[in-house]
Each structure stands twice: as structure tokens, then as C-alpha cells.
């Protein structure tokens, strides 16, 4: 029995398919992060009350603990957003290459324009 018999073979996606999958995964993760933030906002609203009157009468320690939890979650979301931005930046820089391979474009079609796309932060 050879190694090829033990390892299943998968279809290798094309560059365009890989780019599409990457963009879909970014969109799904953004949606998940937005739901997480909405849940955190609902939790904060329940904690402080609709009239900002702290209906459960939390102690100072409970308020501090709640604030630390919120800061921790926001910090995690911020890191996830930064990683998604980096993925999106990489995907945007792959996009012109994917278009060229897909449509066999000639340089004369675009003149002297650059293929680089940049994102201003």
C-alpha cells in the first residue's frame, strides 16, 4: 500500500474558487462578529437597565467584573477584525491576478494603469 492510497485525493480549487471561498469566509466571520456584538449590547442593556437604573442593584465589584468582561470581548473582536482586514487586503491583491487568468486580458486593454489596488486605513 502506498502513501497515495492512504491519503484521500481532493480536488484542488482554482485560484478563482479559492478567492471566492476566502471572501465568503470573511463575510461569514463578519456576520458572526456582528451577532456577538449585538448579544453583548443586549447583555449590557439588561445589566444597566433600559432607564440606566441598574435594576439588579449590582455591587461595585459586580460592575467592575462586568466591565472587564465587556473589555475582554471587545478586545477579542478587535483582534478578529484586524485579522479579517488583513485577509481582505490579501484577497484584494489576489483579485486582479484572478481576473487575468480568468479572462486572458491583454495589457493593451488597460493602457498604463497599475493593477495594484490599495486600501486606505
Contact map, one row per residue, 1 for C-alpha under 8 A:
1110110000000000000000000000000000000000000000000000000000000000000000000000000000000000000000000000000000000000000000000
1111110000000000000000000000000000000000000000000000000000000000000000000000000000000000000000000000000000000000000000000
1111111000000000000000000000000000000000000000000000000000000000000000000000000000000000000000000000000000000000000000000
0111111110000000000000000000000000000000000000000000000000000000000000000000000000000000000000000000000000000000000000000
1111111100000000000000000000000000000000000000000000000000000000000000000000000000000000000000000000000000000000000000000
1111111100000000000000000000000000000000000000000000000000000000000000000000000000000000000000000000000000000000000000000
0011111110000000000000000000000000000000000000000000000000000000000000000000000000000000000000000000000000000000000000000
0001111111000000000000000000000000000000000000000000000000000000000000000000000000000000000000000000000000000000000000000
0001001111100000000000000000000000000000000000000000000000000000000000000000000000000000000000000000000000000000000000000
0000000111110000000000000000000000000000000000000000000000000000000000000000000000000000000000000000000000000000000000000
0000000011111000000000000000000000000000000000000000000000000000000000000000000000000000000000000000000000000000000000000
0000000001111100000000000000000000000000000000000000000000000000000000000000000000000000000000000000000000000000000000000
0000000000111111110000000000000000000000000000000000000000000000000000000000000000000000000000000000000000000000000000000
0000000000011111110000000000000000000000000000000000000000000000000000000000000000000000000000000000000000000000000000000
0000000000001111111000000000000000000000000000000000000000000000000000000000000000000000000000000100000000000000000000000
0000000000001111111100000000000000000000000000000000000000000000000000000000000000000000000000000100010000000000000000000
0000000000001111111110000000000000000000000000000000000000000000000000000000000000000000000000000000000000000000000000000
0000000000001111111111000000000000000000000000000000000000000000000000000000000000000000000000000000000000000000000000000
0000000000000011111111100000000000000000000000000000000000000000000000000000000000000000001001100000000000000000000000000
0000000000000001111111110000000000000000000000000000000000000000000000000000000000000000000000000000000000000000000000000
0000000000000000111111111000000000000000000000000000000000000000000000000000000000000000000000000000000000000000000000000
0000000000000000011111111100000000000000000000000000000000000000000000000000000000000010001000000000000000000000000000000
0000000000000000001111111110000000000000000000000000000000000000000000000000000000000001001000000000000000000000000000000
0000000000000000000111111111000000000000000000000000000000000000000000000000000000000000000000000000000000000000000000000
0000000000000000000011111111100000000000000000000000000000000000000000000000000000000000000000000000000000000000000000000
0000000000000000000001111111110000000000000000000000000000000000000000000000000000010011000000000000000000000000000000000
0000000000000000000000111111111000000000000000000000000000000000000000000000000000000000000000000000000000000000000000000
0000000000000000000000011111111100000000000000000000000000000000000000000000000000000000000000000000000000000000000000000
0000000000000000000000001111111110000000000000000000000000000000000000000000000000000000000000000000000000000000000000000
0000000000000000000000000111111111000000000000000000000000000000000000000000000010010000000000000000000000000000000000000
0000000000000000000000000011111111100000000000000000000000000000000000000000000000000000000000000000000000000000000000000
0000000000000000000000000001111111110000000000000000000000000000000000000000000000000000000000000000000000000000000000000
0000000000000000000000000000111111111000000000000000000000000000000000000000100000000000000000000000000000000000000000000
0000000000000000000000000000011111111100000000000000000000000000000000000000000000000000000000000000000000000000000000000
0000000000000000000000000000001111111110000000000000000000000000000000000000000000000000000000000000000000000000000000000
0000000000000000000000000000000111111111000000000000000000000000000000000000000000000000000000000000000000000000000000000
0000000000000000000000000000000011111111100000000000000000000000000000000000000000000000000000000000000000000000000000000
0000000000000000000000000000000001111111110000000000000000000000000000000000000000000000000000000000000000000000000000000
0000000000000000000000000000000000111111111000000000000000000000000000000000000000000000000000000000000000000000000000000
0000000000000000000000000000000000011111111100000000000000000000000001000000000000000000000000000000000000000000000000000
0000000000000000000000000000000000001111111110000000000000000000000000000000000000000000000000000000000000000000000000000
0000000000000000000000000000000000000111111111000000000000000000000000000000000000000000000000000000000000000000000000000
0000000000000000000000000000000000000011111111100000000000000000000000000000000000000000000000000000000000000000000000000
0000000000000000000000000000000000000001111111110000000000000000000000000000000000000000000000000000000000000000000000000
0000000000000000000000000000000000000000111111111100000000000000000000000000000000000000000000000000000000000000000000000
0000000000000000000000000000000000000000011111111100000000000000000000000000000000000000000000000000000000000000000000000
0000000000000000000000000000000000000000001111111000011100000000000000000000000000000000000000000000000000000000000000000
0000000000000000000000000000000000000000000111111111111000000000000000000000000000000000000000000000000000000000000000000
0000000000000000000000000000000000000000000011111111111000000000000000000000000000000000000000000000000000000000000000000
0000000000000000000000000000000000000000000011011111100000000000000000000000000000000000000000000000000000000000000000000
0000000000000000000000000000000000000000000000011111100000000000000000000000000000000000000000000000000000000000000000000
0000000000000000000000000000000000000000000000011111110000000000000000000000000000000000000000000000000000000000000000000
0000000000000000000000000000000000000000000000011111111000000000000000000000000000000000000000000000000000000000000000000
0000000000000000000000000000000000000000000000111001111111000000000000000000000000000000000000000000000000000000000000000
0000000000000000000000000000000000000000000000111000111110000000000000000000000000000000000000000000000000000000000000000
0000000000000000000000000000000000000000000000100000011111000000000000000000000000000000000000000000000000000000000000000
0000000000000000000000000000000000000000000000000000011111100000000000000000000000000000000000000000000000000000000000000
0000000000000000000000000000000000000000000000000000010111111110000000000000000000000000000000000000000000000000000000000
0000000000000000000000000000000000000000000000000000000011111110000000000000000000000000000000000000000000000000000000000
0000000000000000000000000000000000000000000000000000000001111111000000000000000000000000000000000000000000000000000000000
0000000000000000000000000000000000000000000000000000000001111111100000000000000000000000000000000000000000000000000000000
0000000000000000000000000000000000000000000000000000000001111111110000000000000000000000000000000000000000000000000000000
0000000000000000000000000000000000000000000000000000000001111111111000000000000000000000000000000000000000000000000000000
0000000000000000000000000000000000000000000000000000000000011111111100000000000000000000000000000000000000000000000000000
0000000000000000000000000000000000000000000000000000000000001111111110000000000000000000000000000000000000000000000000000
0000000000000000000000000000000000000000000000000000000000000111111111000000000000000000000000000000000000000000000000000
0000000000000000000000000000000000000000000000000000000000000011111111100000000000000000000000000000000000000000000000000
0000000000000000000000000000000000000000000000000000000000000001111111110000000000000000000000000000000000000000000000000
0000000000000000000000000000000000000000000000000000000000000000111111111000000000000000000000000000000000000000000000000
0000000000000000000000000000000000000001000000000000000000000000011111111100000000000000000000000000000000000000000000000
0000000000000000000000000000000000000000000000000000000000000000001111111110000000000000000000000000000000000000000000000
0000000000000000000000000000000000000000000000000000000000000000000111111111000000000000000000000000000000000000000000000
0000000000000000000000000000000000000000000000000000000000000000000011111111100000000000000000000000000000000000000000000
0000000000000000000000000000000000000000000000000000000000000000000001111111110000000000000000000000000000000000000000000
0000000000000000000000000000000000000000000000000000000000000000000000111111111000000000000000000000000000000000000000000
0000000000000000000000000000000000000000000000000000000000000000000000011111111100000000000000000000000000000000000000000
0000000000000000000000000000000010000000000000000000000000000000000000001111111110000000000000000000000000000000000000000
0000000000000000000000000000000000000000000000000000000000000000000000000111111111000000000000000000000000000000000000000
0000000000000000000000000000000000000000000000000000000000000000000000000011111111100000000000000000000000000000000000000
0000000000000000000000000000000000000000000000000000000000000000000000000001111111110000000000000000000000000000000000000
0000000000000000000000000000010000000000000000000000000000000000000000000000111111111000000000000000000000000000000000000
0000000000000000000000000000000000000000000000000000000000000000000000000000011111111100000000000000000000000000000000000
0000000000000000000000000000000000000000000000000000000000000000000000000000001111111110000000000000000000000000000000000
0000000000000000000000000100010000000000000000000000000000000000000000000000000111111111000000000000000000000000000000000
0000000000000000000000000000000000000000000000000000000000000000000000000000000011111111100000000000000000000000000000000
0000000000000000000000000000000000000000000000000000000000000000000000000000000001111111110000000000000000000000000000000
0000000000000000000001000100000000000000000000000000000000000000000000000000000000111111111000000000000000000000000000000
0000000000000000000000100100000000000000000000000000000000000000000000000000000000011111111100000000000000000000000000000
0000000000000000000000000000000000000000000000000000000000000000000000000000000000001111111110000000000000000000000001100
0000000000000000000000000000000000000000000000000000000000000000000000000000000000000111111111000000000000000000000000000
0000000000000000001001100000000000000000000000000000000000000000000000000000000000000011111111100000000000000000000000000
0000000000000000000000000000000000000000000000000000000000000000000000000000000000000001111111110000000000000000000010000
0000000000000000000000000000000000000000000000000000000000000000000000000000000000000000111111111000000000000000000111000
0000000000000000001000000000000000000000000000000000000000000000000000000000000000000000011111111100000000000000000000000
0000000000000000001000000000000000000000000000000000000000000000000000000000000000000000001111111110000000000000000000000
0000000000000000000000000000000000000000000000000000000000000000000000000000000000000000000111111111000000000000001100000
0000000000000000000000000000000000000000000000000000000000000000000000000000000000000000000011111111100000000000000000000
0000000000000011000000000000000000000000000000000000000000000000000000000000000000000000000001111111110000000000000000000
0000000000000000000000000000000000000000000000000000000000000000000000000000000000000000000000111111111110000000000000000
0000000000000000000000000000000000000000000000000000000000000000000000000000000000000000000000011111111110000000000000000
0000000000000000000000000000000000000000000000000000000000000000000000000000000000000000000000001111111110000000000000000
0000000000000001000000000000000000000000000000000000000000000000000000000000000000000000000000000111111100000000000000000
0000000000000000000000000000000000000000000000000000000000000000000000000000000000000000000000000011111110000000000000000
0000000000000000000000000000000000000000000000000000000000000000000000000000000000000000000000000011111111000000000000000
0000000000000000000000000000000000000000000000000000000000000000000000000000000000000000000000000011101111101000000000000
0000000000000000000000000000000000000000000000000000000000000000000000000000000000000000000000000000000111111100000000000
0000000000000000000000000000000000000000000000000000000000000000000000000000000000000000000000000000000011111110000000000
0000000000000000000000000000000000000000000000000000000000000000000000000000000000000000000000000000000001111110000000000
0000000000000000000000000000000000000000000000000000000000000000000000000000000000000000000000000000000011111110000000000
0000000000000000000000000000000000000000000000000000000000000000000000000000000000000000000000000000000001111111100000000
0000000000000000000000000000000000000000000000000000000000000000000000000000000000000000000000000000000000111111100000000
0000000000000000000000000000000000000000000000000000000000000000000000000000000000000000000000000000000000000111110000000
0000000000000000000000000000000000000000000000000000000000000000000000000000000000000000000000000000000000000111111000000
0000000000000000000000000000000000000000000000000000000000000000000000000000000000000000000000000000000000000001111100000
0000000000000000000000000000000000000000000000000000000000000000000000000000000000000000000000010000000000000000111110000
0000000000000000000000000000000000000000000000000000000000000000000000000000000000000000000010010000000000000000011111000
0000000000000000000000000000000000000000000000000000000000000000000000000000000000000000000110000000000000000000001111100
0000000000000000000000000000000000000000000000000000000000000000000000000000000000000000100010000000000000000000000111110
0000000000000000000000000000000000000000000000000000000000000000000000000000000000000000100000000000000000000000000011111
0000000000000000000000000000000000000000000000000000000000000000000000000000000000000000000000000000000000000000000001111
0000000000000000000000000000000000000000000000000000000000000000000000000000000000000000000000000000000000000000000000111
